[in-house]
Amino acid sequence: MGKPQIQVVFLNALPLNAIPYNEYTVVVKKYTFDQLLNDFKIYSKHYNITATSYIRHPTTVKVLNEVLSEVSVAVTINQGLYEYRESDIVYVITLKQQKVERGKEVTELTKDDLDIYSVMIYKGII
């Protein structure tokens, strides 16, 4: 029997309307790319991983793919709207505040220009 499948989702923000619960708790932990890579090393031992990005910024996705290439995971870009499923593993990746210039497209990035967060969503209030 093969490994079970898991879905890892990358977002640039957490859309609260994507969470289908009337009451829920969100736990956010600031992460590093080393922690993300370590998570993926653990996941890959036990699961087949599908990594989907709802981030439409190509340079951010490029950096993400460079980081995850070490574990042979490629992130695909989904142009649709994200809808949370209980089995999803969610990370939010954003530009660091000092990298944001209003009205300008950022075309060169490294992982040092990005903040990453692990997001856990629980049904109900905990």
N, C-alpha and C positions, 0 to 999 in steps of 0.2 A: 504494500500500500504506500502511496506517495505522501508527501507532506501536505498538510492543509494549506489553504490559501489565506493570506491576509492582505488588506488594503491599507496602505499608508498614504495619507493625503497631505499635500502642502498647500497652504493658503497664504495670501498676503495680508489678510485680516480675518477676524472671526465673524462671519455674518450670523448674527443672532437669529434671524428669521430662517436659517437653515436647520435649526434645532427643533425637532418636532414635539417637544414637551411643553406643557403649560408651566411647569415649575422644574427648574434644573439648577445644578451647581456646576460652575466652571472653575477648574483649578489650572492655573498657568504657572509654568516654571521656566525661567530663563535658562537657555541651554547654550552649549558651545557646539561647534561642528565636530569636535572630537567626541562629545557625548552622543551626537546624532550617529556618527559612524559606528561607535560602540553598540548603540541600540540595533543598528542594521546587522552588525556581526552576530548579535544574539538572535535576532529575528531569522536570519538566513540559516541558522542551525536547525530551526524547528519548522519553518514555514517557507512556502513559495511566496514571494513578495511581488505585489503589484503596487507601484509607486505612481501616483497621479498628482499632477500639479494644476491648481486652479490659479496659479500665478501666471499672468500674461506678459510679464516683463522678461524678454528673451535672455538678457544678460544675467539675471538672477537665476533662471533655470539652468543656464550654462554653468554657473558656479556650482549649483547643486549637483548637477551631473558629474562635474569634475570630482567633487567630494565623494560621491557614491560609486564612482568607477572602481574604487578599491574593493568594493564588495559585489561588483558586477551587476549593479542595479542601475537601470536607466529610467529617468523620470519622463513620463509622457505628459503632454499639455492637454488639458480638457478645457474647451472654450465654453462649456455649459455652466449652469449655476450649481453650486455645491449644495447637496442635501445630506445632512449627517445621518449615518447609520451606526448603531451601537457597536459594531465590530471595527469601526474605523479607528486608526491610529492617526492623530492629527498633530501637525506642526505648523506654526505660523512663522513665516520668514519676511522680514521687513528691512528696508534700508535704514541704516542708522541715521539719526536726526541730522547730524552734521553733513551727511551725504546728500540730503534733499535740497535741491534748489528749485524753487517754484517756477514752473513753466519750462524747465529744462529736462530733457531725456538723459538719463545716466546710461552711458554706453560702455564704460569700463568699470568693472567691479572685481574685487577679490572677496574672499569670505570674511576678511577683516572689516568690510564695508556693510556687513549684514548682521542683523540680530535675529536670533532664532529662539522660538519658544515651544515647549511641549505643552499640549492642551489636553486635559482630561475632562470629559463631560459626563455628569452623573444625573440620572433622572431623579427628580425630587430635590428637596432641600436637605443637605447633610450638615 
